[in-house]
Amino acid sequence: MSAVKISLDKEYPLIVGTYSDLDALAHQPHAPSSGKGIYGLTLTADGSLVEREVVEALNPAVLLPHSNNKMMYAIVETIQDTGTVLQYEIESDYALTLQGSFRASGKSTCYLGMSPAKDVAIVINYWDAIIDVLHVSEDGQLGEIIQSFKQHYREEGQWRQVAHREDHWTNRQVGPHAHCAHFWKDWVFIPDLGENAVFQYRYDPKLKKLEPDTHVEFEPGSGPRHMVMHPTMDLCYVSNELFNTVCVATLDASDPEVSKPRLIPLQYESTLDEREQVSYVSEIKLSPDAKFLYVSNRGDNSLAIFKVLDDGKLERIDVVPTGGKFPRHFAISPCGKAVLIANQDSSNIKLFHRDVDTGLVTATGEQYEIPSPNYIRFFQ
């Protein structure tokens, strides 16, 4: 298929995280060079990427603007020390000014989930599955830790903490590895790749604490990684990193006083055409209108596209090459007409046109060279 051009109604500012120290990571990037930190870019109306600024930082692996559009959190990923969340003020021209930092309790910090009231944040530390629950001020500043605990359900003696990254590469499920946190009604869900489960907690908004409720075991060896919540239906989608599948799960709010699984697996769909190859799912996203779901495959180097059916189940409609190696992350423009894919190991961002009606994407032929990109985030 020939390349097509992106035509947008306006330009969109965005930020890209890059790995600046490859040796400090739990995984092993094979990028030809390391980045400097956070790159501020602009996607122009005609589909080009233009650099605005570069903010030096150590391994900013997740970039999360606060809903107030005045604060941005950059999560520092490292196993050489406990993680850090850098806090930046977003200036009127989208430039970033460092305002402070939060020191996490665990290593390889990878996610920050904000409560509906924006007064509590959950910081996830992948390496040792330590969960930090902390205060957040009205202006978005991260405060004192309220709770900190290690997440696992196997009894002591039935799991172990990986000792170093080479150990981790071949023993990813000998111990817990938490990945993200999502609030839903009275509960919080935290997928754990090492424990093959999604942990379920009750959340008390007055005490601002999590109370262990139960856990939902997934297929042994599947490795739940990330999840996305449907905006209008009581459904979520969980990516399984090691099996290269997406699980459609219903969410159950009935009898809220009863302790029971609130997340019930309903359907599993593969993200690959050839399931036997070595590949690992990474990012998972719904389109702005929630009619399509996208998952990137590291190894197969592709983007799987699913149609969301009327009942919320999935039908895979395409698997598209990303034009680079190890697509760790991607982002859909707020208008839904453009997809940017960060190919970590080939050090580029590829641009795709997205048909908002069919959900299908087509390469534009445009790419932006950037060292070891790991995360893309549009400002809204």
C-alpha positions as CSV (number, residue, x, y, z in Angstrom):
1,M,0.0,0.0,0.0
2,S,1.4,3.4,-0.9
3,A,2.2,6.0,1.7
4,V,-0.5,8.5,2.6
5,K,-0.2,11.9,4.2
6,I,-1.5,13.1,7.5
7,S,-3.8,16.1,7.4
8,L,-4.8,17.5,10.7
9,D,-7.0,20.5,11.7
10,K,-4.2,21.9,13.9
11,E,-0.8,21.1,15.4
12,Y,-0.4,19.1,18.5
13,P,2.4,19.4,21.1
14,L,3.8,16.2,22.6
15,I,6.6,14.8,24.6
16,V,8.8,11.7,24.1
17,G,10.8,9.8,26.8
18,T,14.1,8.2,25.8
19,Y,16.5,5.9,27.7
20,S,19.6,7.7,28.6
21,D,21.4,4.9,30.5
22,L,20.7,1.5,29.0
23,D,22.7,-0.4,31.6
24,A,20.4,0.8,34.4
25,L,17.4,-1.0,33.1
26,A,15.8,-4.4,34.0
27,H,15.5,-5.2,30.3
28,Q,18.1,-4.9,27.6
29,P,17.5,-2.3,24.9
30,H,19.5,-2.8,21.7
31,A,19.2,0.8,20.5
32,P,22.3,2.1,18.6
33,S,22.6,5.0,21.0
34,S,21.0,6.4,24.2
35,G,18.9,9.6,24.4
36,K,19.2,12.6,26.6
37,G,15.9,12.5,28.4
38,I,12.6,14.2,27.5
39,Y,12.2,15.5,24.0
40,G,9.5,18.2,23.4
41,L,8.1,17.9,19.9
42,T,5.2,19.3,17.8
43,L,3.2,17.3,15.3
44,T,2.4,19.8,12.6
45,A,-0.9,19.9,10.7
46,D,0.8,18.3,7.6
47,G,2.2,15.4,9.6
48,S,5.8,16.4,10.4
49,L,7.6,16.3,13.8
50,V,9.5,19.4,14.9
51,E,11.7,19.6,18.0
52,R,10.9,22.3,20.6
53,E,13.3,21.4,23.4
54,V,15.3,18.6,25.1
55,V,15.1,18.3,28.9
56,E,17.9,16.1,30.2
57,A,16.8,13.4,32.6
58,L,17.8,9.8,33.6
59,N,15.6,7.2,31.8
60,P,12.3,9.0,31.8
61,A,10.2,6.0,30.9
62,V,6.6,7.1,31.6
63,L,5.3,10.7,31.1
64,L,2.0,11.6,32.6
65,P,0.5,15.1,32.4
66,H,-1.8,15.9,35.4
67,S,-5.4,16.6,34.4
68,N,-4.8,20.3,35.4
69,N,-2.4,20.6,32.4
70,K,0.0,22.4,34.7
71,M,2.0,19.5,36.1
72,M,3.7,16.6,34.4
73,Y,5.2,13.5,36.0
74,A,8.2,11.8,34.5
75,I,9.0,8.3,36.0
76,V,12.7,7.5,36.2
77,E,13.3,3.8,35.4
78,T,16.4,2.2,37.0
79,I,17.3,-1.0,39.0
80,Q,20.5,0.6,40.3
81,D,18.6,2.6,42.9
82,T,15.1,3.2,44.0
83,G,13.0,5.0,41.4
84,T,12.1,8.7,41.2
85,V,9.2,10.6,39.9
86,L,10.3,14.0,38.5
87,Q,7.7,16.7,38.7
88,Y,7.7,19.4,36.0
89,E,5.6,22.5,35.6
90,I,4.1,22.8,32.1
91,E,4.7,26.3,30.8
92,S,2.3,28.1,28.5
93,D,4.5,27.2,25.5
94,Y,4.6,23.5,26.8
95,A,8.2,23.9,28.0
96,L,9.0,21.9,31.1
97,T,10.4,23.3,34.3
98,L,11.5,21.0,37.1
99,Q,9.6,21.6,40.3
100,G,10.6,18.7,42.5
101,S,10.8,14.9,42.8
102,F,9.4,12.0,44.7
103,R,11.5,9.1,45.8
104,A,9.8,5.7,45.4
105,S,10.3,2.7,47.7
106,G,11.2,0.2,45.0
107,K,13.2,-0.2,41.8
108,S,12.3,-0.1,38.1
109,T,9.5,2.3,38.8
110,C,7.1,2.1,35.9
111,Y,3.7,3.6,36.5
112,L,1.6,6.3,38.4
113,G,-2.1,6.0,38.8
114,M,-4.2,8.9,40.1
115,S,-7.3,8.6,42.1
116,P,-10.6,10.0,40.7
117,A,-10.4,12.9,43.3
118,K,-6.7,13.5,42.2
119,D,-5.7,13.5,45.9
120,V,-3.9,10.2,45.9
121,A,-1.4,8.6,43.6
122,I,-0.3,4.9,43.4
123,V,3.3,4.5,42.3
124,I,4.2,1.0,40.9
125,N,7.7,-0.4,41.2
126,Y,8.1,-3.3,38.7
127,W,11.3,-4.9,39.9
128,D,10.3,-5.8,43.4
129,A,6.5,-5.3,43.1
130,I,6.4,-2.6,45.8
131,I,3.3,-0.5,45.8
132,D,3.5,3.1,47.1
133,V,0.3,5.0,48.0
134,L,0.9,8.7,48.5
135,H,-0.8,12.1,49.1
136,V,-1.2,14.5,46.2
137,S,-1.8,18.2,46.8
138,E,-4.4,20.3,45.1
139,D,-1.9,21.6,42.6
140,G,-0.6,18.1,41.8
141,Q,2.6,17.9,44.0
142,L,3.4,14.4,45.2
143,G,3.6,14.2,49.0
144,E,4.1,11.8,51.8
145,I,3.7,8.0,51.5
146,I,0.6,6.7,53.1
147,Q,1.2,3.0,52.4
148,S,4.0,0.9,51.0
149,F,3.8,-2.8,50.6
150,K,5.1,-5.7,48.5
151,Q,2.5,-7.3,46.3
152,H,2.4,-11.1,45.9
153,Y,0.1,-14.0,46.7
154,R,2.5,-17.0,46.6
155,E,3.6,-18.0,50.1
156,E,7.1,-17.2,51.4
157,G,9.5,-19.8,50.0
158,Q,7.5,-20.3,46.8
159,W,8.9,-17.2,45.1
160,R,12.2,-15.3,45.1
161,Q,13.4,-11.8,44.2
162,V,15.5,-11.8,41.0
163,A,19.0,-10.8,41.9
164,H,20.2,-8.9,38.8
165,R,19.0,-8.2,35.3
166,E,20.5,-11.3,33.7
167,D,18.6,-13.3,36.2
168,H,15.5,-11.4,35.3
169,W,15.8,-12.0,31.6
170,T,15.3,-15.8,32.0
171,N,13.3,-15.9,35.3
172,R,10.6,-13.3,34.9
173,Q,8.0,-15.3,36.8
174,V,10.0,-16.6,39.8
175,G,8.7,-13.6,41.8
176,P,6.2,-10.7,41.5
177,H,6.5,-7.9,39.0
178,A,3.7,-5.3,39.3
179,H,3.0,-3.2,36.2
180,C,0.3,-0.6,36.6
181,A,-2.7,0.6,38.7
182,H,-6.3,1.5,37.7
183,F,-9.0,2.9,39.8
184,W,-12.6,1.6,39.1
185,K,-15.5,2.5,41.4
186,D,-14.6,1.1,44.9
187,W,-11.6,-0.9,43.7
188,V,-8.1,-0.7,42.3
189,F,-6.7,-3.3,39.9
190,I,-2.9,-3.9,39.7
191,P,-1.7,-6.4,37.0
192,D,1.3,-8.5,38.0
193,L,3.4,-10.2,35.3
194,G,5.3,-12.3,37.7
195,E,2.3,-13.6,39.6
196,N,0.1,-14.1,36.5
197,A,-2.7,-12.3,38.2
198,V,-4.6,-9.0,38.5
199,F,-4.6,-8.0,42.1
200,Q,-7.9,-6.4,43.4
201,Y,-7.9,-3.9,46.3
202,R,-10.7,-2.0,47.9
203,Y,-10.0,1.7,48.0
204,D,-11.1,3.9,50.9
205,P,-11.2,7.5,49.7
206,K,-11.5,8.8,53.3
207,L,-8.5,6.9,54.7
208,K,-6.8,7.1,51.3
209,K,-5.6,3.5,51.6
210,L,-5.8,0.2,49.8
211,E,-7.2,-2.9,51.4
212,P,-6.3,-6.3,49.8
213,D,-9.5,-7.9,48.5
214,T,-8.6,-10.8,46.2
215,H,-6.7,-11.6,43.1
216,V,-7.7,-12.9,39.7
217,E,-5.4,-15.5,38.3
218,F,-4.7,-15.5,34.6
219,E,-3.4,-18.3,32.4
220,P,-0.1,-19.7,33.8
221,G,2.8,-18.1,31.9
222,S,0.7,-15.4,30.3
223,G,2.2,-12.4,32.2
224,P,-0.5,-9.6,32.6
225,R,1.1,-6.3,31.8
226,H,-1.1,-3.3,31.1
227,M,-4.8,-2.7,31.0
228,V,-7.2,-0.1,29.7
229,M,-10.7,0.7,30.9
230,H,-13.6,1.1,28.5
231,P,-15.1,4.6,29.0
232,T,-18.8,3.6,28.9
233,M,-19.1,-0.1,29.4
234,D,-18.2,-2.1,32.5
235,L,-15.3,-3.7,30.6
236,C,-11.5,-3.6,30.6
237,Y,-8.8,-5.0,28.3
238,V,-5.7,-6.6,29.7
239,S,-2.5,-7.2,27.6
240,N,-0.6,-10.4,28.4
241,E,3.0,-9.8,27.6
242,L,4.3,-13.3,27.5
243,F,1.4,-14.9,25.6
244,N,0.8,-12.0,23.2
245,T,-2.9,-11.9,23.9
246,V,-5.5,-9.4,25.0
247,C,-8.0,-10.4,27.6
248,V,-11.5,-8.9,27.5
249,A,-12.8,-8.8,31.0
250,T,-16.2,-7.8,32.4
251,L,-16.2,-5.6,35.6
252,D,-18.8,-6.4,38.3
253,A,-19.9,-3.8,40.8
254,S,-22.8,-5.9,42.2
255,D,-23.0,-6.5,46.0
256,P,-20.2,-4.1,46.7
257,E,-19.9,-5.2,50.3
258,V,-19.0,-8.8,49.3
259,S,-15.4,-9.8,48.7
260,K,-15.4,-11.4,45.3
261,P,-13.5,-11.0,41.9
262,R,-14.7,-7.9,40.2
263,L,-12.7,-8.6,37.0
264,I,-13.9,-11.6,35.1
265,P,-12.0,-12.8,32.0
266,L,-14.4,-13.1,29.1
267,Q,-12.4,-13.5,25.9
268,Y,-8.7,-13.9,24.8
269,E,-7.5,-12.8,21.4
270,S,-4.0,-13.1,19.9
271,T,-2.1,-10.0,18.9
272,L,0.0,-12.0,16.4
273,D,-0.5,-13.9,13.1
274,E,2.3,-16.3,14.1
275,R,1.9,-17.1,17.7
276,E,5.0,-19.3,18.1
277,Q,7.6,-16.5,17.4
278,V,9.4,-14.7,20.2
279,S,7.5,-11.4,20.8
280,Y,6.2,-9.4,23.7
281,V,3.2,-7.1,23.8
282,S,3.8,-3.7,25.2
283,E,1.4,-0.7,24.9
284,I,-2.4,-1.1,24.7
285,K,-4.7,1.8,23.9
286,L,-8.3,2.4,22.9
287,S,-9.0,4.9,20.1
288,P,-10.5,8.3,21.2
289,D,-14.0,7.0,20.3
290,A,-13.3,3.6,22.0
291,K,-14.4,1.8,18.8
292,F,-11.0,0.3,18.2
293,L,-8.2,-1.2,20.3
294,Y,-4.4,-1.2,19.5
295,V,-1.6,-3.2,20.9
296,S,2.1,-3.0,19.9
297,N,4.2,-6.2,19.5
298,R,7.9,-6.1,20.4
299,G,9.7,-8.8,18.4
300,D,7.0,-9.1,15.7
301,N,7.5,-5.3,15.4
302,S,3.9,-4.7,14.6
303,L,0.7,-3.0,15.7
304,A,-2.3,-5.2,16.2
305,I,-5.7,-3.6,15.4
306,F,-9.0,-4.8,16.9
307,K,-12.5,-3.7,16.3
308,V,-14.5,-3.2,19.5
309,L,-17.8,-4.9,18.9
310,D,-21.1,-3.7,20.3
311,D,-20.8,-6.0,23.3
312,G,-17.2,-4.9,24.0
313,K,-15.6,-8.1,22.7
314,L,-12.8,-7.8,20.2
315,E,-12.3,-8.8,16.5
316,R,-8.8,-8.5,15.2
317,I,-8.9,-6.7,11.8
318,D,-5.2,-6.1,11.0
319,V,-1.6,-6.5,12.0
320,V,0.6,-3.7,10.6
321,P,4.5,-3.5,10.6
322,T,5.7,-0.6,12.6
323,G,8.6,0.2,10.3
324,G,11.2,-0.3,13.1
325,K,12.4,-2.6,15.8
326,F,10.9,-3.1,19.3
327,P,7.8,-0.8,19.3
328,R,7.8,-0.1,23.0
329,H,5.1,2.6,22.9
330,F,2.8,4.5,20.6
331,A,0.3,7.3,20.9
332,I,-2.9,8.3,19.0
333,S,-3.4,12.0,18.4
334,P,-6.3,13.6,20.3
335,C,-8.2,13.9,17.0
336,G,-7.6,10.2,16.2
337,K,-6.2,10.8,12.8
338,A,-2.5,10.1,13.5
339,V,-0.6,7.4,15.2
340,L,3.0,7.8,16.3
341,I,5.0,4.6,17.1
342,A,8.2,4.7,19.1
343,N,10.6,2.0,17.8
344,Q,13.0,1.7,20.7
345,D,15.7,-0.4,19.1
346,S,15.9,1.4,15.7
347,S,15.8,4.8,17.4
348,N,12.9,6.3,15.4
349,I,9.3,7.4,15.6
350,K,7.2,6.3,12.6
351,L,4.1,8.3,11.6
352,F,0.9,6.6,10.5
353,H,-2.3,8.0,9.1
354,R,-5.4,6.6,10.9
355,D,-8.8,6.2,9.3
356,V,-11.2,7.1,12.1
357,D,-14.0,5.2,10.5
358,T,-12.3,1.8,9.8
359,G,-9.6,2.1,12.5
360,L,-6.9,1.0,10.0
361,V,-3.5,2.7,9.9
362,T,-1.2,3.4,6.9
363,A,2.4,4.4,7.0
364,T,3.1,8.0,5.8
365,G,6.7,7.3,5.0
366,E,7.6,10.0,7.5
367,Q,9.9,9.2,10.4
368,Y,11.7,11.1,13.1
369,E,15.2,10.0,14.3
370,I,15.4,10.0,18.1
371,P,17.6,7.8,20.3
372,S,16.0,4.9,22.2
373,P,12.4,6.3,22.4
374,N,10.3,4.6,25.0
375,Y,7.2,6.7,25.5
376,I,5.0,9.2,23.6
377,R,2.4,11.5,25.2
378,F,0.3,14.2,23.6
379,F,-0.7,17.2,25.6
380,Q,-4.5,17.5,25.5
